Structure formats: structure tokens, C-alpha cells
């Protein structure tokens, strides 16, 4: 049952050229991490790079913002530059950001997530970029969440919930039912269900494969399985995993 999951995680690719940030020259010694492959191993190295430096330097936070936005060429420079200006204007320290992220990880309430989200100066209520940082700081327990994940959940939720009805259940994101185009704070409950489901699924996959799965790995497998803009959706069917008790 888990073979499609390992296949998707092995196929995962998100190559990024950090140096293509238009303001990269302003951050000497940064924006040069090599993500040419963008596979799982390469991504784990980038996560470790962030954790090594993010409590002492502001640049890793900007690197991750640009990394997250890399698939959106029309927006990535503008939004990364806007976050950089917000950090400069407010004087936010890397330690303040680290503590805000840690506070949410330790006590993942809506209020603590909102405090973290506000650290980046976003004008909208969008949550995807802010949700990236708990996943980088604690990938064992926190997956990223974005519209690609939400679309997979909408399509595949019935099969995966039914396969393990006693485990954490996925819920539908609100943004797909209205005119919004991104996940917002109105989708916090969906994001919370995704976190619990990803942790539970990681445990089941760890028990049935040779990989020590993290919540972040579950998310990467789903991200790849859904496919990009020009792919059929999903491009890879991930087998629903029954409860461990039923095996």
C-alpha cells in the first residue's frame, strides 16, 4: 500500500536558484545555497541550513520566503523584497522570529499562528508563507500547506478518511468553495487537520517502509503526487493507508 508514497517522495523535485533573487547582491554570503536538484536530500540540506543560522541571522528567513515563492516568477521578487523591507522598517530580529515560530510550534493555537504571520508584514490574511517556517524548524511534526496541498485534499479526502476512519480526519478547505485564490486564516482549521493527518500518516509510513517519515515528507509526497499546472491531477494516485490496527 505504501509503494506509491515512497515513489512520490523519491520523485519529489523543487529546484530553486536562490541567486536569481533580484536583491541577492545586497546579502553578501547568502542566497547561494545550491538547490539545483531540489530533491528530498537537497531540500533536507536546505532545511538544516535554515535551522543552523536562523536564530542569529535575518537572511535565512528571506531565503526561505524567496524559496517558497520561487514557482511564482511574477511575484517572488516583489514579495520577498516587501518582507525584507518590513524586517528593516520594524527592526525585527532573527531571535524574535525564531521565538515566535517556536512559540507556535510548542502551542499551535490560532492566536500564536497569527502572531507569527504578522511578523512578515503581510497585507492579506494568506497563511502559506508563514506556515513554511514551522515546517522548516520542526519538519518531523509540521508540514507545509498551500493551495496545491488543499486541492489534493479536496479531491482525495473521501478515500483517505474512509481508509482510516479512526485516525485524524482531513477537512475541506474553505477557499475552494468561494472566490478566494489562496489559503487564508479562514482555513486555519483545515491547516490544523492537515498537520494532525500528516503526522499520523508519517507514523504509518514509517512503520511500513524503510524510511523514517516526517510530516514534511508526507506533504512533499502529496505535493509531487498532485502535479504542476500542466499535469493531470493527481498525476500519481497515492494509495489510502488503513489504520495500523487493521494490518
SULRAWO-V947885 format. One record per pair of residues at least 12 apart in sequence whose C-alpha atoms are under 7 Angstrom apart, sorted by the first residue. I is the first residue (numbers start at 1). J is the second residue. Records with the same first field share a line. If there is no record, write none. Layout:
I = J ; J
This chain:
1 = 239 ; 241
2 = 205 ; 239
4 = 238 ; 239
5 = 221 ; 238
8 = 221 ; 224 ; 225
9 = 217 ; 220 ; 221
12 = 39 ; 40 ; 220 ; 221 ; 224
13 = 37 ; 38 ; 39
14 = 38 ; 39
15 = 35 ; 36 ; 37 ; 38
16 = 35 ; 36 ; 38 ; 67 ; 70
17 = 35 ; 36
18 = 31 ; 32 ; 33 ; 67
19 = 31 ; 32
21 = 77
22 = 77
30 = 59
31 = 63
47 = 136
51 = 137
54 = 94 ; 98
55 = 94 ; 95 ; 98
56 = 94 ; 95
57 = 94
58 = 93 ; 94
62 = 80 ; 84
65 = 80 ; 129
66 = 80
68 = 129
83 = 120 ; 121
86 = 120 ; 121
100 = 116
101 = 116 ; 133 ; 134
105 = 134
116 = 130
117 = 130
125 = 184 ; 185
126 = 182 ; 183 ; 184 ; 185
127 = 183 ; 184 ; 185
128 = 145 ; 146 ; 183
131 = 144 ; 145
132 = 144
135 = 216
139 = 214 ; 215 ; 216
140 = 214 ; 215 ; 216
141 = 199 ; 214 ; 215
142 = 195 ; 215 ; 216
143 = 195 ; 198 ; 215 ; 216 ; 219
144 = 216 ; 219
145 = 191
146 = 183
147 = 182 ; 183
148 = 223
149 = 222 ; 223
150 = 173
152 = 226
153 = 172
154 = 172
157 = 170
159 = 240
160 = 240 ; 241
163 = 240 ; 241 ; 242
164 = 241 ; 242 ; 243
168 = 196 ; 197
169 = 193 ; 197
170 = 193 ; 194 ; 197
171 = 190 ; 193
172 = 190
173 = 187 ; 190
174 = 186 ; 187
198 = 215 ; 218
199 = 215
202 = 214 ; 215 ; 218
204 = 244
225 = 237
